[in-house]
Amino acid sequence: MSRRSDPQAVTFQRTDPRLSRRGALALLSATAASSFWPTLAGAQAPWPTRPVTVIVPFAPGGAGNGSVRILAELIGPRLGQPLVIDNRPGAGGITGTAMVTSSNDDHTLLMGSTAMTILPALRNDLSYDVQRDLQAVGMISTQPLVLAVAAGSPVRSLDDLMSRGRAGELSAGNSGVGTLSHLTTELLNSKLGTRILPVPYKGDSVLIPDVVAGTVSMGVMNLPVALPLIQAGRLRAVAVTSAQPLANLTGVPVLRSLGDEFVISGWAALFAAKKVPPAGVERLAGLLREIIATTAVRERFAGFGVTPQVSTPSQLRDHVRNETARWTDLVRSRGIKLE
């Protein structure tokens, strides 16, 4: 059979060149689309994509709790999602902290505090390591301690406190074994040779009446709790643990005058669970620094007696590491154990 007598063979071998170009373009378009759409499908929306839970490992109330609620109110609209406060008290902050360190949720944060740098020295049964299992976001606030006595106490100055302390004549109430107020007394005894007897209470609210009554020689207390009684004349402030004198305690000396190691502050900070994406942590950290630096936040924090504290994630990591080492050394050298 000749090629001329078979029209199908002729048609097959002599295709229209315009059709070939169209086919090639169609193939290229399909290939480009197939590579483009997977990229869109794999792209992630900016964090957060839903409400963010902030675990506060203490009961409602207190300066730290109040300050983090203010920040949640201000940061939420900027993030585009609300920050929902969830109080999970228990075991001195361990319960709530463990919830976040073990969380697989990428929308969970933690309000951390001074306790997380003290507890590792006091307990060997913690299920977490805060330096390993949390991401630092930034500092929130700091608050100093105040050493205060009853209005009628013979201890009228820091010099009186030191002389009577070295003579073993003083007792110092604190908010519990292993708390910052307890460790402050232990630090005085360790560094300055005083023999002040630490007396643990179950919180400042139980301690204060005994300080006012003179049942204990003095109290080492969080400033926001003691300040109203100092201003009312029922307590006398002998020293504060801030780095500089305080405007609302005119004439009260800083414990730092006895050594730089006596700059002691309670603090609150924000941490993220490990699953929160790095870009989300970076975004949140930037907003936190920006908002904490405002006059509005400073004024609102003043109502709780705390000072806003701005930091980067790196600075917060350094702070946690340094404070953990500091209190671990003291706890071990003084042989402090939980009851």
TITITOR-829881 format. One record per residue (C-alpha): residue number from 1; residue in three letters; x, z, y. Coordinates in steps of 0.02 Angstrom, whole numbers. Each point is the difference from the previous one (the first is absolute). Example, Ala and Ser with C-alpha at 12.3 -4.5 7.8 and 13.67 -1.06 7.14 Angstrom:
BEGIN
ATOM   seq   type     east       up    north
ATOM     1    Ala      615      390     -225
ATOM     2    Ser       69      -33      172
//
This chain:
BEGIN
ATOM   seq   type     east       up    north
ATOM     1    Met        0        0        0
ATOM     2    Ser       71      -51      170
ATOM     3    Arg       12      115      149
ATOM     4    Arg     -110     -119      102
ATOM     5    Ser     -147       16     -121
ATOM     6    Asp        3      193        9
ATOM     7    Pro      -61       54      172
ATOM     8    Gln       12      186      -46
ATOM     9    Ala      186      -16      -34
ATOM    10    Val       26      -88      167
ATOM    11    Thr      -97      135       93
ATOM    12    Phe       98      141      -85
ATOM    13    Gln      169      -71       43
ATOM    14    Arg      -38      -50      180
ATOM    15    Thr      -67      157       84
ATOM    16    Asp      -41        3      185
ATOM    17    Pro      150       75       94
ATOM    18    Arg     -120       84      125
ATOM    19    Leu      -81       96     -141
ATOM    20    Ser      172       63      -56
ATOM    21    Arg       37       67      174
ATOM    22    Arg     -168       86        9
ATOM    23    Gly       28       77     -171
ATOM    24    Ala      171       64       51
ATOM    25    Leu      -70       78      159
ATOM    26    Ala     -139       83      -97
ATOM    27    Leu      126       69     -125
ATOM    28    Leu      110       69      140
ATOM    29    Ser     -151       81       83
ATOM    30    Ala      -54       82     -161
ATOM    31    Thr      176       64      -32
ATOM    32    Ala       14       73      175
ATOM    33    Ala     -169       85      -16
ATOM    34    Ser       45       75     -167
ATOM    35    Ser      157       78       74
ATOM    36    Phe      -89       59      160
ATOM    37    Trp     -150       91      -73
ATOM    38    Pro       98      117     -114
ATOM    39    Thr       98       54      155
ATOM    40    Leu     -162       47       87
ATOM    41    Ala      -65       88     -154
ATOM    42    Gly      161      103      -14
ATOM    43    Ala        4       49      184
ATOM    44    Gln      -49      180       37
ATOM    45    Ala     -109       58      144
ATOM    46    Pro       86      119      122
ATOM    47    Trp       -3      183      -56
ATOM    48    Pro     -119       92        2
ATOM    49    Thr     -144      -96      -74
ATOM    50    Arg     -115      151      -21
ATOM    51    Pro      -14      182       60
ATOM    52    Val      160      103      -18
ATOM    53    Thr       -7      176      -73
ATOM    54    Val      110      133       79
ATOM    55    Ile       23      148     -118
ATOM    56    Val       26      165       92
ATOM    57    Pro       62      126     -130
ATOM    58    Phe      -72      149       91
ATOM    59    Ala     -172       67       44
ATOM    60    Pro      -83      -62      161
ATOM    61    Gly       59       87      156
ATOM    62    Gly      171       31       72
ATOM    63    Ala      109      -98      119
ATOM    64    Gly       64     -127     -127
ATOM    65    Asn     -174      -41      -60
ATOM    66    Gly      -63      -18      178
ATOM    67    Ser      142     -113       56
ATOM    68    Val      -18     -120     -147
ATOM    69    Arg     -187      -15       35
ATOM    70    Ile       38      -49      179
ATOM    71    Leu      121     -133      -61
ATOM    72    Ala     -124      -66     -127
ATOM    73    Glu     -127      -21      139
ATOM    74    Leu      124      -98      108
ATOM    75    Ile       93     -101     -132
ATOM    76    Gly     -151      -60     -101
ATOM    77    Pro      -66     -123      131
ATOM    78    Arg      174      -72       24
ATOM    79    Leu       22      -25     -188
ATOM    80    Gly     -171      -77      -17
ATOM    81    Gln      -51      124     -135
ATOM    82    Pro      -48      184       12
ATOM    83    Leu      117      140      -54
ATOM    84    Val     -103      122     -103
ATOM    85    Ile       63      180       -8
ATOM    86    Asp      -14       82     -171
ATOM    87    Asn       48      185       -9
ATOM    88    Arg       68       45     -171
ATOM    89    Pro       67      179        9
ATOM    90    Gly       80       94     -142
ATOM    91    Ala      164       78      -58
ATOM    92    Gly       77        4      174
ATOM    93    Gly      -18     -187       24
ATOM    94    Ile       56      -53     -173
ATOM    95    Thr     -171      -59      -58
ATOM    96    Gly      -27     -125      140
ATOM    97    Thr      181      -59        2
ATOM    98    Ala       -3      -34     -187
ATOM    99    Met     -156     -106       22
ATOM   100    Val       93     -117      116
ATOM   101    Thr      168       -4      -89
ATOM   102    Ser      -88      -52     -161
ATOM   103    Ser     -123     -120       83
ATOM   104    Asn       -7     -184      -45
ATOM   105    Asp     -111      -35      149
ATOM   106    Asp       77     -102      140
ATOM   107    His     -116       75      133
ATOM   108    Thr       49      184      -15
ATOM   109    Leu      100      105      124
ATOM   110    Leu       56      182        5
ATOM   111    Met       17      124      142
ATOM   112    Gly      161       86      -48
ATOM   113    Ser       67      162       71
ATOM   114    Thr      142      126       -2
ATOM   115    Ala      -56       64     -170
ATOM   116    Met       58     -157      -89
ATOM   117    Thr      181       40       47
ATOM   118    Ile      -11      182      -57
ATOM   119    Leu      -98      -12     -163
ATOM   120    Pro      135      -95      -97
ATOM   121    Ala      114      151       20
ATOM   122    Leu     -133      122      -59
ATOM   123    Arg      -77      -94     -145
ATOM   124    Asn       76      -96     -144
ATOM   125    Asp     -166      -64      -66
ATOM   126    Leu      -43     -127      134
ATOM   127    Ser      -58     -165      -73
ATOM   128    Tyr       68      -98      147
ATOM   129    Asp      148      -26      114
ATOM   130    Val      -61      -35      177
ATOM   131    Gln      160      -93       45
ATOM   132    Arg      -23     -116     -149
ATOM   133    Asp     -188      -13      -17
ATOM   134    Leu      -58      -21      180
ATOM   135    Gln       34     -123      141
ATOM   136    Ala       39       78      169
ATOM   137    Val     -107      -64      144
ATOM   138    Gly       38      116      146
ATOM   139    Met       -7      173       75
ATOM   140    Ile     -161       63       78
ATOM   141    Ser       34      168       81
ATOM   142    Thr      106      157        4
ATOM   143    Gln      -41      181       40
ATOM   144    Pro      120      146       19
ATOM   145    Leu      -18      176      -66
ATOM   146    Val      -11      153      110
ATOM   147    Leu       69      174      -36
ATOM   148    Ala     -128      119       73
ATOM   149    Val      -29      187        3
ATOM   150    Ala     -145      114       48
ATOM   151    Ala      -24       26      187
ATOM   152    Gly       58      181      -15
ATOM   153    Ser      151      -34     -109
ATOM   154    Pro      170       72       51
ATOM   155    Val       74     -172      -39
ATOM   156    Arg       -3      -79      172
ATOM   157    Ser      137     -131      -11
ATOM   158    Leu      101     -106     -119
ATOM   159    Asp      143      124       19
ATOM   160    Asp     -115      141      -55
ATOM   161    Leu      -54     -102     -150
ATOM   162    Met      179      -33      -53
ATOM   163    Ser       61      180       20
ATOM   164    Arg     -149       74      -91
ATOM   165    Gly        9     -138     -131
ATOM   166    Arg      182       37      -38
ATOM   167    Ala      -44      184      -15
ATOM   168    Gly     -131      -42     -132
ATOM   169    Glu     -143       66      107
ATOM   170    Leu     -112     -154        2
ATOM   171    Ser     -124      -86     -113
ATOM   172    Ala      -60     -178       30
ATOM   173    Gly     -167      -63      -61
ATOM   174    Asn      -11     -181      -55
ATOM   175    Ser     -132     -118      -68
ATOM   176    Gly       62        8     -181
ATOM   177    Val      153       -8     -112
ATOM   178    Gly       94     -162       24
ATOM   179    Thr      -88      -47      161
ATOM   180    Leu       95      -52      155
ATOM   181    Ser      -37      167       83
ATOM   182    His       73       93     -150
ATOM   183    Leu      155     -110       -4
ATOM   184    Thr       29       31      185
ATOM   185    Thr       20      186      -32
ATOM   186    Glu      113      -36     -149
ATOM   187    Leu      106     -114      109
ATOM   188    Leu       21      138      129
ATOM   189    Asn       54      121     -135
ATOM   190    Ser      117     -128      -77
ATOM   191    Lys       87      -61      158
ATOM   192    Leu       -3      151      116
ATOM   193    Gly       13      150     -114
ATOM   194    Thr     -171       71       41
ATOM   195    Arg      -95       99     -131
ATOM   196    Ile     -178      -45       46
ATOM   197    Leu     -125       29     -140
ATOM   198    Pro     -108     -156      -33
ATOM   199    Val     -182       46      -33
ATOM   200    Pro     -106     -142      -72
ATOM   201    Tyr     -184      -22       45
ATOM   202    Lys     -125     -129      -56
ATOM   203    Gly        4      -99      161
ATOM   204    Asp       12       34      187
ATOM   205    Ser     -183       50       14
ATOM   206    Val       32      151     -112
ATOM   207    Leu      168       39       79
ATOM   208    Ile      -50        4      184
ATOM   209    Pro     -109      158       -4
ATOM   210    Asp      145       97      -76
ATOM   211    Val      120      -63      133
ATOM   212    Val     -121       48      138
ATOM   213    Ala      -23      173      -78
ATOM   214    Gly      187       24      -25
ATOM   215    Thr      -17       16     -188
ATOM   216    Val      148     -119      -13
ATOM   217    Ser      137       -1      133
ATOM   218    Met      -24     -181       42
ATOM   219    Gly      -76     -162      -60
ATOM   220    Val       81     -169      -22
ATOM   221    Met     -145     -117       32
ATOM   222    Asn      -50     -176       44
ATOM   223    Leu       -7       -9      189
ATOM   224    Pro     -176      -76       13
ATOM   225    Val      -71      148      -96
ATOM   226    Ala       90      136       97
ATOM   227    Leu       -5      -76      175
ATOM   228    Pro     -177       54       49
ATOM   229    Leu       41      182      -44
ATOM   230    Ile      164      -10       96
ATOM   231    Gln      -90      -69      151
ATOM   232    Ala     -132      137      -15
ATOM   233    Gly      135      134        0
ATOM   234    Arg      -34       63     -176
ATOM   235    Leu      166      -65      -66
ATOM   236    Arg      170      -18       82
ATOM   237    Ala      108     -151      -39
ATOM   238    Val      182       49      -30
ATOM   239    Ala       71     -173      -44
ATOM   240    Val      -53     -176      -47
ATOM   241    Thr       84     -118     -122
ATOM   242    Ser      -13     -157      108
ATOM   243    Ala      154      -93       60
ATOM   244    Gln      -43       35      182
ATOM   245    Pro      -99      136       91
ATOM   246    Leu     -187      -33        5
ATOM   247    Ala      -98      -24      160
ATOM   248    Asn     -147      103      -66
ATOM   249    Leu      115      147      -45
ATOM   250    Thr       96       25      160
ATOM   251    Gly      148      115      -18
ATOM   252    Val       -4        5     -190
ATOM   253    Pro      174      -41      -70
ATOM   254    Val       34     -126     -137
ATOM   255    Leu       70       62     -165
ATOM   256    Arg      121     -146       16
ATOM   257    Ser      101      110      120
ATOM   258    Leu       63       84     -160
ATOM   259    Gly       50     -164      -81
ATOM   260    Asp      -59     -180      -17
ATOM   261    Glu      -59       35     -178
ATOM   262    Phe     -143      101       75
ATOM   263    Val      -89     -154       65
ATOM   264    Ile     -144        7     -123
ATOM   265    Ser     -161      -98        9
ATOM   266    Gly     -148      -30     -108
ATOM   267    Trp      -41     -185       -4
ATOM   268    Ala     -126     -129      -57
ATOM   269    Ala       38     -179      -47
ATOM   270    Leu      -81     -152      -78
ATOM   271    Phe       51      -72     -168
ATOM   272    Ala      -64     -145     -104
ATOM   273    Ala      -26      -17     -186
ATOM   274    Lys      130     -111      -86
ATOM   275    Lys     -126     -141      -27
ATOM   276    Val      -31      -26      186
ATOM   277    Pro       88     -165       41
ATOM   278    Pro      157       12      108
ATOM   279    Ala      -80     -109      134
ATOM   280    Gly     -145      122        7
ATOM   281    Val      117      149       19
ATOM   282    Glu       94      -89      138
ATOM   283    Arg     -161      -43       92
ATOM   284    Leu      -67      177      -16
ATOM   285    Ala      165       76       56
ATOM   286    Gly        1     -107      157
ATOM   287    Leu     -177       48       46
ATOM   288    Leu       36      184      -33
ATOM   289    Arg      151        0      116
ATOM   290    Glu      -96      -93      134
ATOM   291    Ile     -151      116       -3
ATOM   292    Ile       95      164      -15
ATOM   293    Ala      100      -43      156
ATOM   294    Thr     -156       -8      109
ATOM   295    Thr      -48      131      127
ATOM   296    Ala     -174       11      -76
ATOM   297    Val       70       57     -168
ATOM   298    Arg      119      124       82
ATOM   299    Glu     -145       79       93
ATOM   300    Arg     -112        9     -153
ATOM   301    Phe      139       69     -110
ATOM   302    Ala       31      135      131
ATOM   303    Gly     -172       68      -42
ATOM   304    Phe       69       43     -173
ATOM   305    Gly      164       69       69
ATOM   306    Val      105     -139      -78
ATOM   307    Thr      119     -129       73
ATOM   308    Pro      -12     -185      -46
ATOM   309    Gln      155      -61      -89
ATOM   310    Val       50     -184       -5
ATOM   311    Ser      114      -64     -138
ATOM   312    Thr       40     -152     -104
ATOM   313    Pro      -22        0     -190
ATOM   314    Ser      189       14      -18
ATOM   315    Gln        7      153      114
ATOM   316    Leu     -139       83      -99
ATOM   317    Arg       92      -32     -164
ATOM   318    Asp      157       80       74
ATOM   319    His     -101      149       62
ATOM   320    Val      -78       31     -171
ATOM   321    Arg      169      -14      -86
ATOM   322    Asn       87      118      124
ATOM   323    Glu     -139      130        1
ATOM   324    Thr      -11        0     -190
ATOM   325    Ala      187       33      -12
ATOM   326    Arg       -9      134      134
ATOM   327    Trp     -138      102      -80
ATOM   328    Thr       65      -25     -176
ATOM   329    Asp      166       77       50
ATOM   330    Leu      -86      150       80
ATOM   331    Val     -122       30     -143
ATOM   332    Arg      141       -2     -128
ATOM   333    Ser      121      107      101
ATOM   334    Arg     -134      131       33
ATOM   335    Gly      -70       -4     -176
ATOM   336    Ile     -177      -33       62
ATOM   337    Lys     -131      -24     -136
ATOM   338    Leu     -187      -23        3
ATOM   339    Glu      -96      152      -58
//
